[in-house]
């Protein structure tokens, strides 16, 4: 019995030494004695002694320690560590969301483009409150990761709380292998303005961005719109290297400070700045986080370009992974990062220079999107259509889609849209053509999403993005300002 007790204590001591925790010795041994007492009581008195697994108890003790700290300091057992590193490598199985923890809720930072979650309509700011019918309020980040990941092809039901929507929204999402490209689109918006959609700062981000910039430069690019909306961040080094392409040699890009506000590292621009004369507009929103905020903050503070959109997410802490003796690890918040002007963005975010008010998806569209009707229609019928000039689709797919909803999908507009206050009012007043009035209200929004799905399948994601850029308020604002127009 004593041997097992000392084995447990040795594990705790080794853990504390491995991450260099500095505490007064008297306090340390007093607290350690308390742990010893509790463990000894369990060994001696617990009714089912065979359930006292040393490894499991040790893991839970460590989780208990880190739970008292910030939400980004987490313990990862060997399996969780494997999942974490698969995220950074850009290929894993799951639903395709980046998450954070705020005020006891798991919050979606972004749904990664092209993934099952993105296709279903999950968006930045959504709070995950249920998984497969069970409440996950208060769950840890590693706990929710375990629930969301699973065998490829299996389905998970996610309950979402969304601002402005009273009831929980349920999404049934099929897990898939998630491939995460860095640059999901790059093309010319006009004769001298390029566009790059950067979805994440993972290991391929710098190479793909540089390659895209060179291609656009060969087409006459003198201005660039960087789209970092819903970009959850990634590797600090990638944000630094991409910033280095635009910022003058010798300028500070980002600094990190640890305990007692001690400067740990300062990243200084040190390249020949190949794109120093290119004018920059960066699109941001409430899903722009972490490494994205490093890039955005440097561009803004050094007056290298302008930011357009909404205030960014505000994830400005730095984590370091410390391996433990059994292939498990602790991810510890060791510092905060600061923009060139000395601002810490953690929990604060970065304000845009020019605001674009976020437009919420209508209730009717949300009902159609979360059930994946647009994808189902496009996958089944895209071969029936042709893409003409200026992305005109022939024949017009709108009436076919409405017919598909009613006759093939048995979609009841009344039952599914009755929660909308406007629809209830029309029905209460016995307005006979209520359905046509409702469809007219959402026709533009519906057609845009339908056309995007068809163009992406008939051609590719790049062409789909080009189509969307023609009716994008953020891009319109960026082009206008870069062209010398008023805000």
N, C-alpha and C positions, 0 to 999 in steps of 0.2 A: 504493500500500500504506500509506504513512504517513498519507495523507488518511483512509483507513478506520479506522486505529488511533486517530487523534485524534478522529474522529467518535464512536467507542465510548467513549473517555475522557470526552468532553464530555457524553455521555448520563449517565454515572455521576456526574460532578461536579454536573450539573444536578439529578439525582435527590436527591443528598445535601443540596444547598442548598434544594431545594423543601420538605423536611421538617425543615429547621433542625437537622440533626444537628451537635452541637458536639463536636469532637475536636481534640486537639493537632495543629497543622499539620504538624509533622515526622512524626508517626505517620501522618497522613492521606496525605501525599505518598509516604511509603515504601510503604504498602500499595497505593496507586494505581499506583506503579511496578511492583509485583509483578503486579497485574492486567494492566498494559500488557505486561509480559514474557510472561505466559502467552498472552495474545491474539496477540502477535506470533509466538510459536512456532507456534501453531495456523495462523495465516495462511500462514506460510512452509513448514511441514512436513506439515500434515495431508493425507492421501492423496486425499481427495475435497474439494477446495477449494470446489466449488459448493454444498456443504452448510453452509458457514459463513455463515449468514444473520445479519446484524447485529442485527435486531430480536429474533429468537429467542434469540440468545446474551445479549442485554441483559436480556430478561425472565428467563431462567434465572439470570443473575447476581444479579438483584434477589431472586428467590425464594430463592437460596442465602443471601443476607444475612438475610432475615427468618426463615428456617428455624431460625436459631440463637437466636431470641428466643422469646417465649411463643406458645402455639398460636392466640391471637386476633389476633396481628399478622401480616397476610397481604397479599401483592401480588395485585391483581386486574387482569387484562388487560381490554380494553374489553368483551369478551363476558361475562366473569365479573362485571364491574361492573354490567352490565345485569341479570344474573340476581339479583345481590344486592339491587338496588333494587326489583326486581319482588317480592321477598319482603316488603319493608316496605309496598309498595302493596297487598298482600293478594290478588294474583292471579298465578299462575304455573303452569307445567307441571311435574309431578314425581310423587313417590309420597306426599308429605305427612308428612315428618318434620323435626323440628328436631334438629340434631346439634352435638356438641362433640368436642374431642379431649382424651383423658386417657391418659397413660402409653402412648403409641404406638398407641392404639386410637381409632377413631371410635365415639363413644358416642351412643346415641339419648337426647336430653333429653326429647323427647315425640313421640308420634304425634298429629297434629292430628285432632281429632274429625271424623268423616265422610269422611276421606280414604281412599284405597286401603290405605295402611299401617295405619291405625287399624282398618279393617274386617278386615284379615288377622290382626290380633292382635300386631303389633309394639308394644313397650312401652318405657317409660323404663328406662334401664339396660342395654338390649341393646347388645352390641358388634358392629359390622359388620365381619366378617373376610373376606368374599368378595363380589364382585359379578360375576355372569355367569361363575362358576367360577374367577375370578382372585383371588388374595390381595390384600387392600387394607390389611393391617397395615402401619402406618408411613406411610400416604398422608396428604397434607395435606387440610384441610377443603375447599379449593377443588377439589382433585383428585377427592374423592368426590362433590362436587356435580355435577361434569361427568359422572361415570359414572351417577349416579342420574337425572339429567334427560335427557330425550330427547323424541322425537316423541310427541305424545298418541296413546294407543291401543297403543303398543308395550309389550312386556313386559320386565321386568328381574328377574333372579334374585338375591336377596340372602341371603347366608349369615350367620346370627346365632349368636353365643355368648351364652348366657343363664345367669346364676348358678343353680346347682342342677341344670342339665341338662348331661350329659356330652358329648353329640354336638352338632355344628353343626346348627342348624335352618334349613332352606331355605324361603324364601318366594318364590313367583312372583307378582309384582305388576305390574298393568297401569298404566302412567303415565296421568295425567289432568290436566286443568286444575284447579288447586287454588284454590278460593275460601276465603278465611279470614275468617269473621265474628269479631267480638270477643265479643259476648254470644251464646252458643249456646242458652241457656235462662234463663227467669226466671218464677217463679210463687210462689204462697203455699204454704208447707209446712203451716201451720195458721192460726188466726185472726189471729195477730199476728206471725208469723215469715215473712219472705220468703226467697227463694233466688235467687242469680244465679250462673250458670256463665260465667266469663270465660275464654275460651280463649287469648287473646293480647292484649298491649298494643300493638296496631297503631294506625294513624292514626284509626280509627273508635271506638277503645275508650272514650274519655271520653263522647262523644255518646251512644253506645249504652247505656253504664252509667247515665248521668244519666236518660235516657229510661226505662229499666227501673225505676230507683229511684222515679221520680215515679209511674209506673203502680202499683207495689207499695204506695207510700204511700197512694194513693187507695183501696186495698183494705184499709187498716188496718195496714200494716206498722209495727211498733215495734222489731223485731229483724231482723237480716239475716245469712244464711249466705252468705259469699263463697266460691265453689268455685274455688280456684286450683290444683287438682291437675293435674299435667302441663301447666301453663302455662309455656312456655319464656321468657316475658318479651316484650321488644320495645323500645318507645321510653320512655326515662326520663321524658320530659315527660308522657307519658300516666299513668305511675305517680304522678307528683307531682300532677297535676290531679285524679285520682280520690281520692288521699289527702286532698287539700285539701277534699273534700266532708265529711269526717268529723273532721278534726283542728282543734283550736282555733287561732284566729288568733294568729300570733306564734311558734308552735312550730316547731322545726326538723324537717323531714321526712327529708332526706337531704343529705349533703355529699360532695364529691369532693375527693380529694387527689392531687397529682401527684408530680413529682420532689422529693426531699428532704422528703417529707411536707407539702408546701406546699398550703394550702387554695386550691383553684381556684374552687369554687362551693358555696354553701349554699342549699338550697331551703327557704324559710320559708312556712308556711301563711299565706295572705293573703286568704282569702275570708270570707264571713259564715257559713261552716260550716253549710250548710242541713240537714245530717243529724247534727248534733252530739249529739243525744239518742238516736240509734238505737244499740242494742246490737249488737256485731259479733262473729261467729265466722268465722275464716278457715280453710279446709281446705287443707292443704299436703301434699306428698309429695316423693319424691326427683326428681320431674320439675318441681318448682316452681323457676324459675330467674330470674336477672337482674332485670328490672323487677318481676316478681312478688315477689321478695325485698325490693325497696325498699318496696313497699306493706306486705308482711307484717311487715318489720322495724320500720317506723314504728308500725303498729298495736300491736305487742307492746311496744316500748320505751316508748311514751308511755302504756301501759296503757289504750289506747283499746278494746281487745278481746282476744280469746283466739285462739291458734293450735292447731289440732287436726290430728293426722296423724303424719307422719314428718319427720325432718330434711330441709330443702330441699337443692337441688342444690349451691349454692355457687359461683355465677358472679357475682362482684362487681367486675369490671373494666369500665372505660369505654374505648371505642374512638372514634377520630376518623378521618374519611376525608380524605386529602389527595390532590387531583387532580394528575396529572402531565401532561406536555405533549401526550401523544398519546391522551387520553381514558382511559388506564389510571389506576389509583389505588392508594394504599397505605392499608390500614386499620391504624392504629397504636394499641396500648394506651397511653393517655396518663395514666390515673389509675385509682384504686380508689375505690369508693364506700363510705360508712360510714353506719350506721344512727344514729338520734338519740343513742344512748348511746355512740357512738364505736366500735362493733364493725365490723370489716371482714369481710364474709361470704365473700370469695373463697377457694375451696378448703375452706371451713369449713361453710358453710350456716347456717341458722337452726333452732334447736331448737323443737319445738312445746311449748306449755304442757301439752297432754294428748296422749299418744301413742295411736295406733291401729295395731296391728301389721298390716303389709301381708299380705294373703292371696294366696298364689301360685295361679295357674291350674293345674288338674290336668293331667297329661300327656294324658289322654284328650280333655279339652276343647281343649287346644292343637292336637292333631291335627285336630279338627273345624273349629276356627276358621281355622287357617292355610290350609285348603283351601276356605274360604268357603262351606261347606255351609249355614250359617244364612241367609246372604244369598240364595243360590241358591233355597232352599226358599221363603223369604218372597216373593221377587220372582215366583216362579211360581204360588204358591198363596194369596197374601194375600187375594184376592177371595172365597175360600171361607169366611172367618171374619168374625165380628162382635165388637165390643168392648162388653162390658156394664159394669155398675157395678163400681167398684173394679178396673177393668182386667181383668175376667174375660173370657177369650176363649172363644167358642162356635163350633163344638165344640172340645173339647180338642185342640190341635195336636200334642201329644207323640207319640201312637201313629202319627200320619200322618208325622211327621218320621223316626221310626225306620224305618218302611216305605219312605220316600223314600231313606234311606241304603242300605238293603239291596237294594231292587229296582230303583230308578231310577239310583242312583249306583254300584251294584256295590261298595259299601263292605264290606270284609272286616274285621269287628271283631277277629278273631283275629290276622290279619297286621298290622294297624295298631296294635293295643294290646299286642302281645307284649312290647314293651320295658318295660312296666310290671311291676315286681317282684311286685305283688299278683296280677296276671293270670297271670304265669308260675307262681306258687305254686298257684293254683287249677287250672290245666291239669295241672301235675305231679301233683296229687292226684286227677286225673280227676273233678273236680267237674262234673257234667253241666250244671247251671244257672249256669255261670260268667258267661255273658253277662248274664243277668238280675241277678245280684249286682253286676256291674260297672256296669250301667246305673242300678241303684238308688243306687249310691254317688254318681253324678254327676247324678242326675235333677234335683235342685233347681237346680244350677248351669246345667245344660243348658236347663231350662225357662225360667229367667230370661232367658238370652240369646235364646232362640227367641222368647219373648213380646215382648221389647224390639224385635226386628227387625220383627215383625208389626205391633206398635202404631205404630212409626215410619212404616211404609209405608201402613198403613190410615189413620192420622191424620197425625202430623207428628213432628218431632224433639222438640219441646217436650213432647208427650204421652209420648213414649218416655222422656224424662228424668224426668217425673213418676212414671212407673211404677218406674223404677230407684231413685228416692229413697225408695220405701217399704221397700226392703231394703238400705239403705246404712248401714253401721256408722258411718261418719264423720258422716253427717247425723244419725243417731240420737243420737250422742254430743253433737253441737252443740246439738240441740234440748233435750236433757236438761239441759245446763249452762246454756243461756240461760233455761231455765224455772226455774232455781234448784236443780236436782238436784245430786246428788253426782257426782264424777268416776268 
